[in-house]
Amino acid sequence: MDGRKSERLASETLVHSLRKGERRAHLCRNISRLGCMIADEGLFASTGDDLEIELLDGVTIPARVIWARQGHVGLAFKRELNPATVRHLAIHEQTTLAEVGLRDRFGRLLPERPGSHAA
């Protein structure tokens, strides 16, 4: 059973990590009020590392790495995000899952089901 305390929403937003004087771009795969999952993109973070995430231009939030594996990093925010910010960073409702691809909890693309491809 999934023990998350907050609903997470799919995202394809570009965010930046700020750590030890370095700023790196990452694709945010999902986001909630309490944290997010980003693609690693050279972050090389370990569980327990502290960093800041720039979610929007000039808007940063302190975070802690809660897991890092298979090219993705799970972050817990040190303060809760406003639900409107989460919705802003999530994939817009008009975007279908087929357009962004279904992913497992580690961000890996799931294979298409037989008969579900476009004609």
GIVENCOR-V67078 format. One line per field, one symbol per residue. ss: DSSP state (A for helix, B for strand, O for the rest). psi: psi as a letter, one per 20 degrees, with the letter a starting at -180 (. if undefined). A space follows every 10 residues. Layout:
ss->???
psi->???
This chain:
ss->OOOOOOOOBB BBBBBBBBBO OBBBBBBBBB BOOOBBBBBO OOOOOOOOOB BBBBBBOOBB BBBBBBBBBO OBBBBBBOOO OOAAAAAAAO OOOOOOAAAA OOBOOOOOBO OOOOOOOOO
psi->qpkqiqpqqq qkqprpqopl iqpqqqpphq qahiarpqqg ljhlqqpiqq rqpogroioq pqrppiqoql jqppppqiqp qphhgghhir pqhhpqhhhi ppqaijjppq qqqpjirq.
